[in-house]
């Protein structure tokens, strides 16, 4: 989880806001990119997330991601910014 959130937060085109209390919930807001279009591009890469809420996404890292490479998932998000 830390790898994914850290990799997303390292990209200047994305804002990451962690939820207090150490939960796995966080908000991801693309900067200068249409969030709905980004979601569509993520879906084309096999990453399914909820529709945007006020220009950003509420995301939760769960056990289903435990076997996946956080850096690779973050890469899909970065590709979807284009």
N, CA, C and O atoms as a DFTB+ gen file, in Angstrom:
328 C
 N C O
     1  1       0.822      -1.195       0.000
     2  2       0.000       0.000       0.000
     3  2       0.862       1.253       0.000
     4  3       0.593       2.194      -0.747
     5  1       1.887       1.270       0.826
     6  2       2.747       2.460       0.893
     7  2       3.441       2.712      -0.433
     8  3       3.635       3.859      -0.835
     9  1       3.818       1.625      -1.115
    10  2       4.475       1.773      -2.408
    11  2       3.548       2.461      -3.394
    12  3       3.955       3.389      -4.093
    13  1       2.307       2.012      -3.451
    14  2       1.344       2.598      -4.384
    15  2       1.074       4.060      -4.050
    16  3       1.185       4.920      -4.924
    17  1       0.729       4.351      -2.825
    18  2       0.405       5.727      -2.438
    19  2       1.629       6.630      -2.590
    20  3       1.509       7.769      -3.042
    21  1       2.785       6.133      -2.221
    22  2       4.014       6.911      -2.375
    23  2       4.326       7.206      -3.829
    24  3       4.720       8.321      -4.169
    25  1       4.150       6.209      -4.691
    26  2       4.428       6.404      -6.115
    27  2       3.441       7.391      -6.733
    28  3       3.825       8.220      -7.558
    29  1       2.184       7.306      -6.342
    30  2       1.199       8.261      -6.856
    31  2       1.500       9.669      -6.362
    32  3       1.413      10.629      -7.129
    33  1       1.851       9.798      -5.102
    34  2       2.147      11.105      -4.525
    35  2       3.412      11.740      -5.072
    36  3       3.585      12.956      -4.985
    37  1       4.295      10.931      -5.635
    38  2       5.545      11.458      -6.188
    39  2       5.347      12.145      -7.540
    40  3       6.232      12.855      -8.018
    41  1       4.193      11.932      -8.145
    42  2       3.906      12.537      -9.448
    43  2       3.251      13.902      -9.222
    44  3       2.214      13.994      -8.565
    45  1       3.851      14.949      -9.762
    46  2       3.335      16.311      -9.579
    47  2       1.944      16.508     -10.180
    48  3       1.253      17.468      -9.838
    49  1       1.532      15.608     -11.072
    50  2       0.222      15.729     -11.706
    51  2      -0.895      15.138     -10.853
    52  3      -2.066      15.192     -11.228
    53  1      -0.522      14.568      -9.694
    54  2      -1.500      13.948      -8.804
    55  2      -1.343      14.496      -7.393
    56  3      -0.225      14.669      -6.908
    57  1      -2.458      14.766      -6.742
    58  2      -2.445      15.164      -5.332
    59  2      -3.009      14.001      -4.524
    60  3      -4.079      13.479      -4.837
    61  1      -2.288      13.600      -3.488
    62  2      -2.718      12.513      -2.614
    63  2      -2.997      13.083      -1.236
    64  3      -2.163      13.779      -0.656
    65  1      -4.169      12.782      -0.722
    66  2      -4.556      13.221       0.617
    67  2      -4.894      11.980       1.441
    68  3      -5.877      11.291       1.170
    69  1      -4.070      11.707       2.443
    70  2      -4.303      10.551       3.313
    71  2      -5.375      10.887       4.344
    72  3      -5.527      12.042       4.743
    73  1      -6.100       9.888       4.762
    74  2      -7.120      10.040       5.792
    75  2      -6.460       9.809       7.145
    76  3      -5.710       8.850       7.325
    77  1      -6.745      10.691       8.090
    78  2      -6.163      10.576       9.426
    79  2      -6.542       9.240      10.059
    80  3      -7.615       8.700       9.790
    81  1      -5.675       8.725      10.882
    82  2      -5.955       7.478      11.591
    83  2      -5.311       6.269      10.959
    84  3      -5.533       5.144      11.406
    85  1      -4.512       6.480       9.919
    86  2      -3.771       5.380       9.325
    87  2      -4.599       4.384       8.544
    88  3      -4.199       3.230       8.394
    89  1      -5.758       4.813       8.037
    90  2      -6.583       3.908       7.259
    91  2      -6.001       3.725       5.863
    92  3      -5.051       4.408       5.482
    93  1      -6.569       2.813       5.119
    94  2      -6.123       2.577       3.749
    95  2      -6.903       3.433       2.753
    96  3      -6.758       3.268       1.542
    97  1      -7.726       4.342       3.261
    98  2      -8.517       5.231       2.416
    99  2      -7.720       6.498       2.128
   100  3      -7.106       7.080       3.022
   101  1      -7.739       6.916       0.857
   102  2      -7.081       8.170       0.501
   103  2      -7.789       8.797      -0.688
   104  3      -8.516       8.129      -1.423
   105  1      -7.563      10.087      -0.862
   106  2      -8.157      10.818      -1.990
   107  2      -7.055      11.119      -2.991
   108  3      -5.968      11.574      -2.634
   109  1      -7.363      10.854      -4.245
   110  2      -6.429      11.113      -5.333
   111  2      -7.080      12.111      -6.280
   112  3      -8.169      11.867      -6.798
   113  1      -6.405      13.238      -6.502
   114  2      -6.949      14.276      -7.372
   115  2      -5.958      14.577      -8.485
   116  3      -4.841      15.024      -8.224
   117  1      -6.370      14.332      -9.734
   118  2      -5.481      14.689     -10.851
   119  2      -5.474      16.198     -11.034
   120  3      -6.492      16.869     -10.865
   121  1      -4.310      16.712     -11.382
   122  2      -4.158      18.153     -11.613
   123  2      -4.054      18.405     -13.114
   124  3      -3.183      17.858     -13.790
   125  1      -4.957      19.241     -13.624
   126  2      -4.908      19.602     -15.041
   127  2      -5.379      18.500     -15.978
   128  3      -5.088      18.538     -17.174
   129  1      -6.107      17.516     -15.447
   130  2      -6.590      16.396     -16.248
   131  2      -8.055      16.159     -15.897
   132  3      -8.430      16.229     -14.727
   133  1      -8.873      15.885     -16.887
   134  2     -10.266      15.561     -16.646
   135  2     -10.350      14.216     -15.926
   136  3      -9.913      13.194     -16.456
   137  1     -10.909      14.221     -14.726
   138  2     -10.946      13.015     -13.894
   139  2     -11.772      11.897     -14.535
   140  3     -11.396      10.728     -14.448
   141  1     -12.879      12.240     -15.172
   142  2     -13.715      11.213     -15.804
   143  2     -12.970      10.538     -16.957
   144  3     -13.051       9.321     -17.123
   145  1     -12.252      11.322     -17.745
   146  2     -11.468      10.754     -18.842
   147  2     -10.334       9.885     -18.302
   148  3     -10.015       8.841     -18.870
   149  1      -9.735      10.324     -17.208
   150  2      -8.682       9.520     -16.581
   151  2      -9.240       8.172     -16.134
   152  3      -8.605       7.135     -16.326
   153  1     -10.425       8.195     -15.541
   154  2     -11.067       6.946     -15.106
   155  2     -11.295       6.023     -16.300
   156  3     -11.059       4.819     -16.201
   157  1     -11.749       6.568     -17.419
   158  2     -11.963       5.753     -18.619
   159  2     -10.656       5.130     -19.100
   160  3     -10.632       3.966     -19.499
   161  1      -9.581       5.891     -19.064
   162  2      -8.277       5.353     -19.503
   163  2      -7.771       4.288     -18.535
   164  3      -7.137       3.320     -18.954
   165  1      -8.047       4.461     -17.240
   166  2      -7.675       3.427     -16.267
   167  2      -8.445       2.138     -16.532
   168  3      -7.877       1.046     -16.488
   169  1      -9.726       2.271     -16.804
   170  2     -10.548       1.094     -17.088
   171  2      -9.998       0.329     -18.291
   172  3      -9.989      -0.902     -18.297
   173  1      -9.544       1.056     -19.304
   174  2      -8.946       0.412     -20.484
   175  2      -7.666      -0.341     -20.128
   176  3      -7.250      -1.238     -20.863
   177  1      -7.035       0.018     -18.998
   178  2      -5.822      -0.655     -18.536
   179  2      -6.121      -1.702     -17.469
   180  3      -5.206      -2.259     -16.863
   181  1      -7.408      -1.966     -17.244
   182  2      -7.793      -2.992     -16.278
   183  2      -7.850      -2.532     -14.840
   184  3      -7.911      -3.358     -13.929
   185  1      -7.831      -1.212     -14.615
   186  2      -7.914      -0.660     -13.263
   187  2      -9.307      -0.058     -13.094
   188  3      -9.662       0.902     -13.778
   189  1     -10.084      -0.619     -12.191
   190  2     -11.459      -0.181     -11.988
   191  2     -11.536       0.656     -10.713
   192  3     -11.171       0.198      -9.630
   193  1     -12.019       1.891     -10.864
   194  2     -12.225       2.764      -9.709
   195  2     -13.599       3.414      -9.841
   196  3     -14.180       3.446     -10.926
   197  1     -14.106       3.924      -8.739
   198  2     -15.413       4.593      -8.723
   199  2     -15.347       5.881      -9.536
   200  3     -14.265       6.424      -9.765
   201  1     -16.504       6.367      -9.971
   202  2     -16.530       7.654     -10.685
   203  2     -15.951       8.772      -9.823
   204  3     -15.966       8.688      -8.595
   205  1     -15.442       9.821     -10.473
   206  2     -14.866      10.929      -9.704
   207  2     -15.916      11.664      -8.886
   208  3     -17.095      11.717      -9.237
   209  1     -15.444      12.223      -7.792
   210  2     -16.269      13.011      -6.884
   211  2     -15.590      14.364      -6.725
   212  3     -14.516      14.456      -6.130
   213  1     -16.207      15.407      -7.252
   214  2     -15.622      16.749      -7.191
   215  2     -14.207      16.794      -7.746
   216  3     -13.322      17.412      -7.155
   217  1     -13.995      16.141      -8.877
   218  2     -12.714      16.217      -9.565
   219  2     -11.644      15.279      -9.066
   220  3     -10.511      15.332      -9.544
   221  1     -11.967      14.421      -8.120
   222  2     -10.981      13.473      -7.600
   223  2     -11.629      12.141      -7.271
   224  3     -12.823      11.941      -7.492
   225  1     -10.833      11.247      -6.746
   226  2     -11.295       9.900      -6.454
   227  2     -11.012       9.532      -5.000
   228  3      -9.942       9.834      -4.470
   229  1     -11.971       8.884      -4.369
   230  2     -11.727       8.272      -3.069
   231  2     -11.320       6.838      -3.342
   232  3     -12.092       6.073      -3.919
   233  1     -10.123       6.467      -2.936
   234  2      -9.596       5.134      -3.196
   235  2      -9.277       4.432      -1.890
   236  3      -8.963       5.067      -0.883
   237  1      -9.361       3.123      -1.926
   238  2      -9.030       2.314      -0.760
   239  2      -8.159       1.159      -1.219
   240  3      -8.528       0.407      -2.121
   241  1      -7.021       1.029      -0.602
   242  2      -6.129      -0.081      -0.896
   243  2      -6.587      -1.245      -0.030
   244  3      -6.635      -1.136       1.195
   245  1      -6.924      -2.361      -0.673
   246  2      -7.428      -3.510       0.083
   247  2      -6.594      -4.759      -0.191
   248  3      -5.611      -4.712      -0.930
   249  1      -6.989      -5.849       0.399
   250  2      -6.224      -7.100       0.312
   251  2      -6.091      -7.617      -1.109
   252  3      -5.136      -8.331      -1.412
   253  1      -7.024      -7.275      -1.989
   254  2      -6.938      -7.763      -3.365
   255  2      -5.715      -7.202      -4.094
   256  3      -5.303      -7.741      -5.121
   257  1      -5.143      -6.134      -3.569
   258  2      -3.938      -5.552      -4.174
   259  2      -2.653      -6.135      -3.590
   260  3      -1.560      -5.835      -4.071
   261  1      -2.779      -6.954      -2.571
   262  2      -1.593      -7.451      -1.869
   263  2      -0.636      -8.187      -2.794
   264  3       0.579      -8.102      -2.615
   265  1      -1.157      -8.902      -3.771
   266  2      -0.294      -9.658      -4.669
   267  2       0.128      -8.902      -5.908
   268  3       0.804      -9.458      -6.773
   269  1      -0.260      -7.645      -6.006
   270  2       0.075      -6.859      -7.199
   271  2       1.174      -5.855      -6.880
   272  3       1.327      -5.424      -5.737
   273  1       1.917      -5.500      -7.878
   274  2       3.025      -4.562      -7.729
   275  2       2.498      -3.125      -7.673
   276  3       1.925      -2.628      -8.642
   277  1       2.695      -2.467      -6.533
   278  2       2.210      -1.102      -6.351
   279  2       2.781      -0.140      -7.373
   280  3       2.078       0.758      -7.837
   281  1       4.040      -0.311      -7.731
   282  2       4.656       0.572      -8.717
   283  2       4.008       0.392     -10.085
   284  3       3.844       1.364     -10.823
   285  1       3.639      -0.840     -10.431
   286  2       2.989      -1.096     -11.718
   287  2       1.593      -0.470     -11.756
   288  3       1.187       0.090     -12.774
   289  1       0.874      -0.567     -10.659
   290  2      -0.455       0.048     -10.594
   291  2      -0.318       1.565     -10.698
   292  3      -1.082       2.210     -11.416
   293  1       0.639       2.128      -9.992
   294  2       0.876       3.573     -10.073
   295  2       1.237       3.966     -11.498
   296  3       0.853       5.039     -11.963
   297  1       1.971       3.104     -12.193
   298  2       2.313       3.363     -13.594
   299  2       1.074       3.471     -14.467
   300  3       1.013       4.314     -15.362
   301  1       0.087       2.621     -14.213
   302  2      -1.168       2.695     -14.969
   303  2      -1.856       4.029     -14.716
   304  3      -2.415       4.619     -15.640
   305  1      -1.822       4.510     -13.480
   306  2      -2.410       5.811     -13.168
   307  2      -1.661       6.925     -13.911
   308  3      -2.286       7.827     -14.469
   309  1      -0.352       6.865     -13.916
   310  2       0.429       7.904     -14.603
   311  2       0.152       7.870     -16.101
   312  3       0.032       8.925     -16.724
   313  1       0.048       6.691     -16.688
   314  2      -0.258       6.583     -18.127
   315  2      -1.637       7.156     -18.424
   316  3      -1.852       7.748     -19.481
   317  1      -2.575       6.980     -17.490
   318  2      -3.938       7.459     -17.691
   319  2      -4.052       8.977     -17.616
   320  3      -5.092       9.536     -17.964
   321  1      -3.010       9.639     -17.171
   322  2      -3.011      11.104     -17.119
   323  2      -2.851      11.727     -18.495
   324  3      -3.182      12.896     -18.692
   325  1      -2.351      10.962     -19.435
   326  2      -2.066      11.495     -20.783
   327  2      -3.309      11.637     -21.622
   328  3      -3.232      12.070     -22.772
